[in-house]
């Protein structure tokens, strides 16, 4: 991991006042160290950390991703109600879920138009709308 990646990760944490522990910085550097947004699962981030030689448990990865989401650094995208992806792009945007290999990518937000939503039930308000478009290869 480059010192530039570590610096980017540390600054990312600093923007929201998260304490830059060794493990948080290591995971942040993997997530934003190259300046690009990414979608990860806890398992894929754990594997990437292991490949870098960082000693971090899977439970720590889950807890750290949750802390990053709670701090507003990432958003969680749930697919199938059981599989969670974590996205460093926190702006509202749709996603493509590629069923054939199980990965998530951003879909072009400027091409999507939602013309009408159902009314929220009494006593509730719509907080956000998550759009996941499932894709599979044509046979």
Secondary structure, DSSP 8 states (H G I E B T S, - for coil): --HHHHHHHHHHHHTTT----HHHHHHHHHHHTTS---EE-HHHHHHHHHHTT----HHHHHHHHHHHHHTTS-EEEEETTTEEEEES--S---EEEETTTTEEEE--GGG----------TT--------EEEE----
